[in-house]
Amino acid sequence: MIHQLQRRQIIPAELNQVWDYFSRPGNLNEITPPDLNFEVLFGGEEAMYQGQLMAYKIQLLPLLKTRWLTEITQVRKPDYFVDLQRLGPYRFWHHQHHFRSLDNGVEMRDLVTYLLPLGILGDIVQRLWVGPRLEQIFDYRAEIISRIFPA
């Protein structure tokens, strides 16, 4: 089964400031929960561009690290970018990041569409662990972003 996660956050900053922060893949470490032990292997050194590849490792479980290869498939500065998992723990992962200027800051919207491997077993794992864990990861990210861009 295909799953989606949608998030929206208002960031009290100028659009160009927000874009500059999120268009630098190296900043992912700062907004990723520490227990994931996020480690960039390559590709996070320069500003984002279409076709960019980024490889990293994450800790899924206490003794289970996995590698992840992401491609930035679309970029329209400063409105949106899309990353697509090329190799990693998901059967399919497509993450849209949208930014829109508002009177009180920037609306940031995320739409993650994903599919786990293993058919019905993957759906059970999604319901019991992956879905709640992704919610926690995005909750953590929202909290850190509110500290980086305080009101």
Phi and psi in radians as a Rosetta constraint file:
Dihedral C 1 N 2 CA 2 C 2 CIRCULARHARMONIC -1.464 0.35
Dihedral N 2 CA 2 C 2 N 3 CIRCULARHARMONIC 2.385 0.35
Dihedral C 2 N 3 CA 3 C 3 CIRCULARHARMONIC -2.100 0.35
Dihedral N 3 CA 3 C 3 N 4 CIRCULARHARMONIC 2.724 0.35
Dihedral C 3 N 4 CA 4 C 4 CIRCULARHARMONIC -2.358 0.35
Dihedral N 4 CA 4 C 4 N 5 CIRCULARHARMONIC 2.551 0.35
Dihedral C 4 N 5 CA 5 C 5 CIRCULARHARMONIC -2.173 0.35
Dihedral N 5 CA 5 C 5 N 6 CIRCULARHARMONIC 2.233 0.35
Dihedral C 5 N 6 CA 6 C 6 CIRCULARHARMONIC -2.127 0.35
Dihedral N 6 CA 6 C 6 N 7 CIRCULARHARMONIC 2.404 0.35
Dihedral C 6 N 7 CA 7 C 7 CIRCULARHARMONIC -2.432 0.35
Dihedral N 7 CA 7 C 7 N 8 CIRCULARHARMONIC 2.637 0.35
Dihedral C 7 N 8 CA 8 C 8 CIRCULARHARMONIC -2.470 0.35
Dihedral N 8 CA 8 C 8 N 9 CIRCULARHARMONIC 2.375 0.35
Dihedral C 8 N 9 CA 9 C 9 CIRCULARHARMONIC -2.532 0.35
Dihedral N 9 CA 9 C 9 N 10 CIRCULARHARMONIC 2.402 0.35
Dihedral C 9 N 10 CA 10 C 10 CIRCULARHARMONIC -1.663 0.35
Dihedral N 10 CA 10 C 10 N 11 CIRCULARHARMONIC 2.194 0.35
Dihedral C 10 N 11 CA 11 C 11 CIRCULARHARMONIC -1.949 0.35
Dihedral N 11 CA 11 C 11 N 12 CIRCULARHARMONIC 2.093 0.35
Dihedral C 11 N 12 CA 12 C 12 CIRCULARHARMONIC -1.364 0.35
Dihedral N 12 CA 12 C 12 N 13 CIRCULARHARMONIC 1.318 0.35
Dihedral C 12 N 13 CA 13 C 13 CIRCULARHARMONIC -2.727 0.35
Dihedral N 13 CA 13 C 13 N 14 CIRCULARHARMONIC 3.032 0.35
Dihedral C 13 N 14 CA 14 C 14 CIRCULARHARMONIC -1.405 0.35
Dihedral N 14 CA 14 C 14 N 15 CIRCULARHARMONIC 2.625 0.35
Dihedral C 14 N 15 CA 15 C 15 CIRCULARHARMONIC -0.972 0.35
Dihedral N 15 CA 15 C 15 N 16 CIRCULARHARMONIC -0.768 0.35
Dihedral C 15 N 16 CA 16 C 16 CIRCULARHARMONIC -1.141 0.35
Dihedral N 16 CA 16 C 16 N 17 CIRCULARHARMONIC -0.610 0.35
Dihedral C 16 N 17 CA 17 C 17 CIRCULARHARMONIC -1.115 0.35
Dihedral N 17 CA 17 C 17 N 18 CIRCULARHARMONIC -0.801 0.35
Dihedral C 17 N 18 CA 18 C 18 CIRCULARHARMONIC -1.131 0.35
Dihedral N 18 CA 18 C 18 N 19 CIRCULARHARMONIC -0.790 0.35
Dihedral C 18 N 19 CA 19 C 19 CIRCULARHARMONIC -1.054 0.35
Dihedral N 19 CA 19 C 19 N 20 CIRCULARHARMONIC -0.793 0.35
Dihedral C 19 N 20 CA 20 C 20 CIRCULARHARMONIC -1.004 0.35
Dihedral N 20 CA 20 C 20 N 21 CIRCULARHARMONIC -0.684 0.35
Dihedral C 20 N 21 CA 21 C 21 CIRCULARHARMONIC -1.194 0.35
Dihedral N 21 CA 21 C 21 N 22 CIRCULARHARMONIC -0.895 0.35
Dihedral C 21 N 22 CA 22 C 22 CIRCULARHARMONIC -1.336 0.35
Dihedral N 22 CA 22 C 22 N 23 CIRCULARHARMONIC -0.281 0.35
Dihedral C 22 N 23 CA 23 C 23 CIRCULARHARMONIC -1.524 0.35
Dihedral N 23 CA 23 C 23 N 24 CIRCULARHARMONIC 0.094 0.35
Dihedral C 23 N 24 CA 24 C 24 CIRCULARHARMONIC -1.900 0.35
Dihedral N 24 CA 24 C 24 N 25 CIRCULARHARMONIC 1.754 0.35
Dihedral C 24 N 25 CA 25 C 25 CIRCULARHARMONIC -0.980 0.35
Dihedral N 25 CA 25 C 25 N 26 CIRCULARHARMONIC -0.445 0.35
Dihedral C 25 N 26 CA 26 C 26 CIRCULARHARMONIC -1.079 0.35
Dihedral N 26 CA 26 C 26 N 27 CIRCULARHARMONIC -0.333 0.35
Dihedral C 26 N 27 CA 27 C 27 CIRCULARHARMONIC -1.343 0.35
Dihedral N 27 CA 27 C 27 N 28 CIRCULARHARMONIC -0.158 0.35
Dihedral C 27 N 28 CA 28 C 28 CIRCULARHARMONIC -0.985 0.35
Dihedral N 28 CA 28 C 28 N 29 CIRCULARHARMONIC -0.637 0.35
Dihedral C 28 N 29 CA 29 C 29 CIRCULARHARMONIC -1.037 0.35
Dihedral N 29 CA 29 C 29 N 30 CIRCULARHARMONIC -0.672 0.35
Dihedral C 29 N 30 CA 30 C 30 CIRCULARHARMONIC -1.175 0.35
Dihedral N 30 CA 30 C 30 N 31 CIRCULARHARMONIC -0.534 0.35
Dihedral C 30 N 31 CA 31 C 31 CIRCULARHARMONIC -1.822 0.35
Dihedral N 31 CA 31 C 31 N 32 CIRCULARHARMONIC 0.202 0.35
Dihedral C 31 N 32 CA 32 C 32 CIRCULARHARMONIC -1.830 0.35
Dihedral N 32 CA 32 C 32 N 33 CIRCULARHARMONIC 2.338 0.35
Dihedral C 32 N 33 CA 33 C 33 CIRCULARHARMONIC -0.950 0.35
Dihedral N 33 CA 33 C 33 N 34 CIRCULARHARMONIC 2.406 0.35
Dihedral C 33 N 34 CA 34 C 34 CIRCULARHARMONIC -1.005 0.35
Dihedral N 34 CA 34 C 34 N 35 CIRCULARHARMONIC -0.559 0.35
Dihedral C 34 N 35 CA 35 C 35 CIRCULARHARMONIC -1.209 0.35
Dihedral N 35 CA 35 C 35 N 36 CIRCULARHARMONIC -0.176 0.35
Dihedral C 35 N 36 CA 36 C 36 CIRCULARHARMONIC -1.442 0.35
Dihedral N 36 CA 36 C 36 N 37 CIRCULARHARMONIC -0.162 0.35
Dihedral C 36 N 37 CA 37 C 37 CIRCULARHARMONIC 0.800 0.35
Dihedral N 37 CA 37 C 37 N 38 CIRCULARHARMONIC 0.858 0.35
Dihedral C 37 N 38 CA 38 C 38 CIRCULARHARMONIC -1.072 0.35
Dihedral N 38 CA 38 C 38 N 39 CIRCULARHARMONIC 2.257 0.35
Dihedral C 38 N 39 CA 39 C 39 CIRCULARHARMONIC -2.416 0.35
Dihedral N 39 CA 39 C 39 N 40 CIRCULARHARMONIC 2.024 0.35
Dihedral C 39 N 40 CA 40 C 40 CIRCULARHARMONIC -1.318 0.35
Dihedral N 40 CA 40 C 40 N 41 CIRCULARHARMONIC 2.226 0.35
Dihedral C 40 N 41 CA 41 C 41 CIRCULARHARMONIC -1.615 0.35
Dihedral N 41 CA 41 C 41 N 42 CIRCULARHARMONIC -0.726 0.35
Dihedral C 41 N 42 CA 42 C 42 CIRCULARHARMONIC -2.893 0.35
Dihedral N 42 CA 42 C 42 N 43 CIRCULARHARMONIC 2.801 0.35
Dihedral C 42 N 43 CA 43 C 43 CIRCULARHARMONIC 1.681 0.35
Dihedral N 43 CA 43 C 43 N 44 CIRCULARHARMONIC -0.077 0.35
Dihedral C 43 N 44 CA 44 C 44 CIRCULARHARMONIC -1.723 0.35
Dihedral N 44 CA 44 C 44 N 45 CIRCULARHARMONIC 0.127 0.35
Dihedral C 44 N 45 CA 45 C 45 CIRCULARHARMONIC -1.396 0.35
Dihedral N 45 CA 45 C 45 N 46 CIRCULARHARMONIC -0.494 0.35
Dihedral C 45 N 46 CA 46 C 46 CIRCULARHARMONIC -2.075 0.35
Dihedral N 46 CA 46 C 46 N 47 CIRCULARHARMONIC 2.884 0.35
Dihedral C 46 N 47 CA 47 C 47 CIRCULARHARMONIC -1.051 0.35
Dihedral N 47 CA 47 C 47 N 48 CIRCULARHARMONIC 2.625 0.35
Dihedral C 47 N 48 CA 48 C 48 CIRCULARHARMONIC -1.125 0.35
Dihedral N 48 CA 48 C 48 N 49 CIRCULARHARMONIC 2.525 0.35
Dihedral C 48 N 49 CA 49 C 49 CIRCULARHARMONIC -2.626 0.35
Dihedral N 49 CA 49 C 49 N 50 CIRCULARHARMONIC 2.730 0.35
Dihedral C 49 N 50 CA 50 C 50 CIRCULARHARMONIC -1.091 0.35
Dihedral N 50 CA 50 C 50 N 51 CIRCULARHARMONIC 2.308 0.35
Dihedral C 50 N 51 CA 51 C 51 CIRCULARHARMONIC 1.635 0.35
Dihedral N 51 CA 51 C 51 N 52 CIRCULARHARMONIC -0.136 0.35
Dihedral C 51 N 52 CA 52 C 52 CIRCULARHARMONIC -1.109 0.35
Dihedral N 52 CA 52 C 52 N 53 CIRCULARHARMONIC 2.385 0.35
Dihedral C 52 N 53 CA 53 C 53 CIRCULARHARMONIC -1.904 0.35
Dihedral N 53 CA 53 C 53 N 54 CIRCULARHARMONIC 2.445 0.35
Dihedral C 53 N 54 CA 54 C 54 CIRCULARHARMONIC -2.384 0.35
Dihedral N 54 CA 54 C 54 N 55 CIRCULARHARMONIC 2.249 0.35
Dihedral C 54 N 55 CA 55 C 55 CIRCULARHARMONIC -1.997 0.35
Dihedral N 55 CA 55 C 55 N 56 CIRCULARHARMONIC 2.471 0.35
Dihedral C 55 N 56 CA 56 C 56 CIRCULARHARMONIC -2.684 0.35
Dihedral N 56 CA 56 C 56 N 57 CIRCULARHARMONIC 2.960 0.35
Dihedral C 56 N 57 CA 57 C 57 CIRCULARHARMONIC -2.028 0.35
Dihedral N 57 CA 57 C 57 N 58 CIRCULARHARMONIC 2.539 0.35
Dihedral C 57 N 58 CA 58 C 58 CIRCULARHARMONIC -2.363 0.35
Dihedral N 58 CA 58 C 58 N 59 CIRCULARHARMONIC 2.682 0.35
Dihedral C 58 N 59 CA 59 C 59 CIRCULARHARMONIC -1.656 0.35
Dihedral N 59 CA 59 C 59 N 60 CIRCULARHARMONIC 1.887 0.35
Dihedral C 59 N 60 CA 60 C 60 CIRCULARHARMONIC -1.401 0.35
Dihedral N 60 CA 60 C 60 N 61 CIRCULARHARMONIC -0.748 0.35
Dihedral C 60 N 61 CA 61 C 61 CIRCULARHARMONIC -2.373 0.35
Dihedral N 61 CA 61 C 61 N 62 CIRCULARHARMONIC 2.928 0.35
Dihedral C 61 N 62 CA 62 C 62 CIRCULARHARMONIC -0.833 0.35
Dihedral N 62 CA 62 C 62 N 63 CIRCULARHARMONIC -0.682 0.35
Dihedral C 62 N 63 CA 63 C 63 CIRCULARHARMONIC -2.015 0.35
Dihedral N 63 CA 63 C 63 N 64 CIRCULARHARMONIC 0.289 0.35
Dihedral C 63 N 64 CA 64 C 64 CIRCULARHARMONIC -2.198 0.35
Dihedral N 64 CA 64 C 64 N 65 CIRCULARHARMONIC 1.828 0.35
Dihedral C 64 N 65 CA 65 C 65 CIRCULARHARMONIC -1.782 0.35
Dihedral N 65 CA 65 C 65 N 66 CIRCULARHARMONIC 2.557 0.35
Dihedral C 65 N 66 CA 66 C 66 CIRCULARHARMONIC -2.336 0.35
Dihedral N 66 CA 66 C 66 N 67 CIRCULARHARMONIC 2.666 0.35
Dihedral C 66 N 67 CA 67 C 67 CIRCULARHARMONIC -1.651 0.35
Dihedral N 67 CA 67 C 67 N 68 CIRCULARHARMONIC 2.627 0.35
Dihedral C 67 N 68 CA 68 C 68 CIRCULARHARMONIC -2.423 0.35
Dihedral N 68 CA 68 C 68 N 69 CIRCULARHARMONIC 2.274 0.35
Dihedral C 68 N 69 CA 69 C 69 CIRCULARHARMONIC -2.036 0.35
Dihedral N 69 CA 69 C 69 N 70 CIRCULARHARMONIC 2.116 0.35
Dihedral C 69 N 70 CA 70 C 70 CIRCULARHARMONIC -2.015 0.35
Dihedral N 70 CA 70 C 70 N 71 CIRCULARHARMONIC 2.480 0.35
Dihedral C 70 N 71 CA 71 C 71 CIRCULARHARMONIC -2.025 0.35
Dihedral N 71 CA 71 C 71 N 72 CIRCULARHARMONIC 2.332 0.35
Dihedral C 71 N 72 CA 72 C 72 CIRCULARHARMONIC -1.427 0.35
Dihedral N 72 CA 72 C 72 N 73 CIRCULARHARMONIC 1.906 0.35
Dihedral C 72 N 73 CA 73 C 73 CIRCULARHARMONIC -1.647 0.35
Dihedral N 73 CA 73 C 73 N 74 CIRCULARHARMONIC -0.404 0.35
Dihedral C 73 N 74 CA 74 C 74 CIRCULARHARMONIC -2.527 0.35
Dihedral N 74 CA 74 C 74 N 75 CIRCULARHARMONIC 2.451 0.35
Dihedral C 74 N 75 CA 75 C 75 CIRCULARHARMONIC -2.494 0.35
Dihedral N 75 CA 75 C 75 N 76 CIRCULARHARMONIC 2.191 0.35
Dihedral C 75 N 76 CA 76 C 76 CIRCULARHARMONIC -2.325 0.35
Dihedral N 76 CA 76 C 76 N 77 CIRCULARHARMONIC 1.678 0.35
Dihedral C 76 N 77 CA 77 C 77 CIRCULARHARMONIC -1.194 0.35
Dihedral N 77 CA 77 C 77 N 78 CIRCULARHARMONIC 2.352 0.35
Dihedral C 77 N 78 CA 78 C 78 CIRCULARHARMONIC -1.757 0.35
Dihedral N 78 CA 78 C 78 N 79 CIRCULARHARMONIC 0.470 0.35
Dihedral C 78 N 79 CA 79 C 79 CIRCULARHARMONIC -1.542 0.35
Dihedral N 79 CA 79 C 79 N 80 CIRCULARHARMONIC -0.744 0.35
Dihedral C 79 N 80 CA 80 C 80 CIRCULARHARMONIC -2.900 0.35
Dihedral N 80 CA 80 C 80 N 81 CIRCULARHARMONIC 2.850 0.35
Dihedral C 80 N 81 CA 81 C 81 CIRCULARHARMONIC -2.601 0.35
Dihedral N 81 CA 81 C 81 N 82 CIRCULARHARMONIC 2.787 0.35
Dihedral C 81 N 82 CA 82 C 82 CIRCULARHARMONIC -2.276 0.35
Dihedral N 82 CA 82 C 82 N 83 CIRCULARHARMONIC 2.320 0.35
Dihedral C 82 N 83 CA 83 C 83 CIRCULARHARMONIC -2.040 0.35
Dihedral N 83 CA 83 C 83 N 84 CIRCULARHARMONIC 2.556 0.35
Dihedral C 83 N 84 CA 84 C 84 CIRCULARHARMONIC -2.277 0.35
Dihedral N 84 CA 84 C 84 N 85 CIRCULARHARMONIC 2.244 0.35
Dihedral C 84 N 85 CA 85 C 85 CIRCULARHARMONIC -1.231 0.35
Dihedral N 85 CA 85 C 85 N 86 CIRCULARHARMONIC 2.235 0.35
Dihedral C 85 N 86 CA 86 C 86 CIRCULARHARMONIC -1.688 0.35
Dihedral N 86 CA 86 C 86 N 87 CIRCULARHARMONIC -0.673 0.35
Dihedral C 86 N 87 CA 87 C 87 CIRCULARHARMONIC -2.449 0.35
Dihedral N 87 CA 87 C 87 N 88 CIRCULARHARMONIC 2.442 0.35
Dihedral C 87 N 88 CA 88 C 88 CIRCULARHARMONIC 2.823 0.35
Dihedral N 88 CA 88 C 88 N 89 CIRCULARHARMONIC -2.881 0.35
Dihedral C 88 N 89 CA 89 C 89 CIRCULARHARMONIC -1.320 0.35
Dihedral N 89 CA 89 C 89 N 90 CIRCULARHARMONIC -0.290 0.35
Dihedral C 89 N 90 CA 90 C 90 CIRCULARHARMONIC -1.685 0.35
Dihedral N 90 CA 90 C 90 N 91 CIRCULARHARMONIC 2.671 0.35
Dihedral C 90 N 91 CA 91 C 91 CIRCULARHARMONIC -1.268 0.35
Dihedral N 91 CA 91 C 91 N 92 CIRCULARHARMONIC -0.596 0.35
Dihedral C 91 N 92 CA 92 C 92 CIRCULARHARMONIC -2.621 0.35
Dihedral N 92 CA 92 C 92 N 93 CIRCULARHARMONIC 2.392 0.35
Dihedral C 92 N 93 CA 93 C 93 CIRCULARHARMONIC -2.561 0.35
Dihedral N 93 CA 93 C 93 N 94 CIRCULARHARMONIC 2.083 0.35
Dihedral C 93 N 94 CA 94 C 94 CIRCULARHARMONIC -2.325 0.35
Dihedral N 94 CA 94 C 94 N 95 CIRCULARHARMONIC 2.052 0.35
Dihedral C 94 N 95 CA 95 C 95 CIRCULARHARMONIC -2.142 0.35
Dihedral N 95 CA 95 C 95 N 96 CIRCULARHARMONIC 1.995 0.35
Dihedral C 95 N 96 CA 96 C 96 CIRCULARHARMONIC -1.683 0.35
Dihedral N 96 CA 96 C 96 N 97 CIRCULARHARMONIC 2.343 0.35
Dihedral C 96 N 97 CA 97 C 97 CIRCULARHARMONIC -2.087 0.35
Dihedral N 97 CA 97 C 97 N 98 CIRCULARHARMONIC 2.053 0.35
Dihedral C 97 N 98 CA 98 C 98 CIRCULARHARMONIC -2.049 0.35
Dihedral N 98 CA 98 C 98 N 99 CIRCULARHARMONIC 2.478 0.35
Dihedral C 98 N 99 CA 99 C 99 CIRCULARHARMONIC -2.296 0.35
Dihedral N 99 CA 99 C 99 N 100 CIRCULARHARMONIC 2.331 0.35
Dihedral C 99 N 100 CA 100 C 100 CIRCULARHARMONIC -2.466 0.35
Dihedral N 100 CA 100 C 100 N 101 CIRCULARHARMONIC 2.270 0.35
Dihedral C 100 N 101 CA 101 C 101 CIRCULARHARMONIC -1.240 0.35
Dihedral N 101 CA 101 C 101 N 102 CIRCULARHARMONIC 2.348 0.35
Dihedral C 101 N 102 CA 102 C 102 CIRCULARHARMONIC -2.199 0.35
Dihedral N 102 CA 102 C 102 N 103 CIRCULARHARMONIC 2.980 0.35
Dihedral C 102 N 103 CA 103 C 103 CIRCULARHARMONIC -1.086 0.35
Dihedral N 103 CA 103 C 103 N 104 CIRCULARHARMONIC -0.586 0.35
Dihedral C 103 N 104 CA 104 C 104 CIRCULARHARMONIC -1.806 0.35
Dihedral N 104 CA 104 C 104 N 105 CIRCULARHARMONIC 0.296 0.35
Dihedral C 104 N 105 CA 105 C 105 CIRCULARHARMONIC 2.446 0.35
Dihedral N 105 CA 105 C 105 N 106 CIRCULARHARMONIC -2.419 0.35
Dihedral C 105 N 106 CA 106 C 106 CIRCULARHARMONIC -2.226 0.35
Dihedral N 106 CA 106 C 106 N 107 CIRCULARHARMONIC 2.287 0.35
Dihedral C 106 N 107 CA 107 C 107 CIRCULARHARMONIC -1.528 0.35
Dihedral N 107 CA 107 C 107 N 108 CIRCULARHARMONIC 2.130 0.35
Dihedral C 107 N 108 CA 108 C 108 CIRCULARHARMONIC -1.910 0.35
Dihedral N 108 CA 108 C 108 N 109 CIRCULARHARMONIC 2.197 0.35
Dihedral C 108 N 109 CA 109 C 109 CIRCULARHARMONIC -2.129 0.35
Dihedral N 109 CA 109 C 109 N 110 CIRCULARHARMONIC 2.411 0.35
Dihedral C 109 N 110 CA 110 C 110 CIRCULARHARMONIC -2.067 0.35
Dihedral N 110 CA 110 C 110 N 111 CIRCULARHARMONIC 2.410 0.35
Dihedral C 110 N 111 CA 111 C 111 CIRCULARHARMONIC -2.298 0.35
Dihedral N 111 CA 111 C 111 N 112 CIRCULARHARMONIC 1.953 0.35
Dihedral C 111 N 112 CA 112 C 112 CIRCULARHARMONIC -1.911 0.35
Dihedral N 112 CA 112 C 112 N 113 CIRCULARHARMONIC 2.154 0.35
Dihedral C 112 N 113 CA 113 C 113 CIRCULARHARMONIC -1.982 0.35
Dihedral N 113 CA 113 C 113 N 114 CIRCULARHARMONIC 2.202 0.35
Dihedral C 113 N 114 CA 114 C 114 CIRCULARHARMONIC -2.578 0.35
Dihedral N 114 CA 114 C 114 N 115 CIRCULARHARMONIC 2.785 0.35
Dihedral C 114 N 115 CA 115 C 115 CIRCULARHARMONIC -2.444 0.35
Dihedral N 115 CA 115 C 115 N 116 CIRCULARHARMONIC 2.304 0.35
Dihedral C 115 N 116 CA 116 C 116 CIRCULARHARMONIC -1.587 0.35
Dihedral N 116 CA 116 C 116 N 117 CIRCULARHARMONIC 2.719 0.35
Dihedral C 116 N 117 CA 117 C 117 CIRCULARHARMONIC -1.303 0.35
Dihedral N 117 CA 117 C 117 N 118 CIRCULARHARMONIC 3.096 0.35
Dihedral C 117 N 118 CA 118 C 118 CIRCULARHARMONIC 1.350 0.35
Dihedral N 118 CA 118 C 118 N 119 CIRCULARHARMONIC 0.321 0.35
Dihedral C 118 N 119 CA 119 C 119 CIRCULARHARMONIC 0.986 0.35
Dihedral N 119 CA 119 C 119 N 120 CIRCULARHARMONIC -2.217 0.35
Dihedral C 119 N 120 CA 120 C 120 CIRCULARHARMONIC -1.138 0.35
Dihedral N 120 CA 120 C 120 N 121 CIRCULARHARMONIC -0.564 0.35
Dihedral C 120 N 121 CA 121 C 121 CIRCULARHARMONIC -1.116 0.35
Dihedral N 121 CA 121 C 121 N 122 CIRCULARHARMONIC -0.693 0.35
Dihedral C 121 N 122 CA 122 C 122 CIRCULARHARMONIC -1.088 0.35
Dihedral N 122 CA 122 C 122 N 123 CIRCULARHARMONIC -0.644 0.35
Dihedral C 122 N 123 CA 123 C 123 CIRCULARHARMONIC -1.159 0.35
Dihedral N 123 CA 123 C 123 N 124 CIRCULARHARMONIC -0.628 0.35
Dihedral C 123 N 124 CA 124 C 124 CIRCULARHARMONIC -1.183 0.35
Dihedral N 124 CA 124 C 124 N 125 CIRCULARHARMONIC -0.770 0.35
Dihedral C 124 N 125 CA 125 C 125 CIRCULARHARMONIC -1.102 0.35
Dihedral N 125 CA 125 C 125 N 126 CIRCULARHARMONIC -0.656 0.35
Dihedral C 125 N 126 CA 126 C 126 CIRCULARHARMONIC -1.026 0.35
Dihedral N 126 CA 126 C 126 N 127 CIRCULARHARMONIC -0.867 0.35
Dihedral C 126 N 127 CA 127 C 127 CIRCULARHARMONIC -1.168 0.35
Dihedral N 127 CA 127 C 127 N 128 CIRCULARHARMONIC -0.712 0.35
Dihedral C 127 N 128 CA 128 C 128 CIRCULARHARMONIC -1.499 0.35
Dihedral N 128 CA 128 C 128 N 129 CIRCULARHARMONIC -0.524 0.35
Dihedral C 128 N 129 CA 129 C 129 CIRCULARHARMONIC -2.347 0.35
Dihedral N 129 CA 129 C 129 N 130 CIRCULARHARMONIC -0.927 0.35
Dihedral C 129 N 130 CA 130 C 130 CIRCULARHARMONIC -1.121 0.35
Dihedral N 130 CA 130 C 130 N 131 CIRCULARHARMONIC -0.859 0.35
Dihedral C 130 N 131 CA 131 C 131 CIRCULARHARMONIC -1.006 0.35
Dihedral N 131 CA 131 C 131 N 132 CIRCULARHARMONIC -0.953 0.35
Dihedral C 131 N 132 CA 132 C 132 CIRCULARHARMONIC -1.048 0.35
Dihedral N 132 CA 132 C 132 N 133 CIRCULARHARMONIC -0.624 0.35
Dihedral C 132 N 133 CA 133 C 133 CIRCULARHARMONIC -1.186 0.35
Dihedral N 133 CA 133 C 133 N 134 CIRCULARHARMONIC -0.723 0.35
Dihedral C 133 N 134 CA 134 C 134 CIRCULARHARMONIC -1.092 0.35
Dihedral N 134 CA 134 C 134 N 135 CIRCULARHARMONIC -0.680 0.35
Dihedral C 134 N 135 CA 135 C 135 CIRCULARHARMONIC -1.045 0.35
Dihedral N 135 CA 135 C 135 N 136 CIRCULARHARMONIC -0.765 0.35
Dihedral C 135 N 136 CA 136 C 136 CIRCULARHARMONIC -1.091 0.35
Dihedral N 136 CA 136 C 136 N 137 CIRCULARHARMONIC -0.746 0.35
Dihedral C 136 N 137 CA 137 C 137 CIRCULARHARMONIC -1.083 0.35
Dihedral N 137 CA 137 C 137 N 138 CIRCULARHARMONIC -0.769 0.35
Dihedral C 137 N 138 CA 138 C 138 CIRCULARHARMONIC -1.280 0.35
Dihedral N 138 CA 138 C 138 N 139 CIRCULARHARMONIC -0.516 0.35
Dihedral C 138 N 139 CA 139 C 139 CIRCULARHARMONIC -1.113 0.35
Dihedral N 139 CA 139 C 139 N 140 CIRCULARHARMONIC -0.778 0.35
Dihedral C 139 N 140 CA 140 C 140 CIRCULARHARMONIC -1.064 0.35
Dihedral N 140 CA 140 C 140 N 141 CIRCULARHARMONIC -0.812 0.35
Dihedral C 140 N 141 CA 141 C 141 CIRCULARHARMONIC -1.018 0.35
Dihedral N 141 CA 141 C 141 N 142 CIRCULARHARMONIC -0.784 0.35
Dihedral C 141 N 142 CA 142 C 142 CIRCULARHARMONIC -1.067 0.35
Dihedral N 142 CA 142 C 142 N 143 CIRCULARHARMONIC -0.704 0.35
Dihedral C 142 N 143 CA 143 C 143 CIRCULARHARMONIC -1.125 0.35
Dihedral N 143 CA 143 C 143 N 144 CIRCULARHARMONIC -0.797 0.35
Dihedral C 143 N 144 CA 144 C 144 CIRCULARHARMONIC -1.142 0.35
Dihedral N 144 CA 144 C 144 N 145 CIRCULARHARMONIC -0.709 0.35
Dihedral C 144 N 145 CA 145 C 145 CIRCULARHARMONIC -1.081 0.35
Dihedral N 145 CA 145 C 145 N 146 CIRCULARHARMONIC -0.662 0.35
Dihedral C 145 N 146 CA 146 C 146 CIRCULARHARMONIC -1.188 0.35
Dihedral N 146 CA 146 C 146 N 147 CIRCULARHARMONIC -0.414 0.35
Dihedral C 146 N 147 CA 147 C 147 CIRCULARHARMONIC -1.406 0.35
Dihedral N 147 CA 147 C 147 N 148 CIRCULARHARMONIC -0.647 0.35
Dihedral C 147 N 148 CA 148 C 148 CIRCULARHARMONIC -1.197 0.35
Dihedral N 148 CA 148 C 148 N 149 CIRCULARHARMONIC -0.666 0.35
Dihedral C 148 N 149 CA 149 C 149 CIRCULARHARMONIC -2.078 0.35
Dihedral N 149 CA 149 C 149 N 150 CIRCULARHARMONIC 1.294 0.35
Dihedral C 149 N 150 CA 150 C 150 CIRCULARHARMONIC -1.228 0.35
Dihedral N 150 CA 150 C 150 N 151 CIRCULARHARMONIC 2.695 0.35
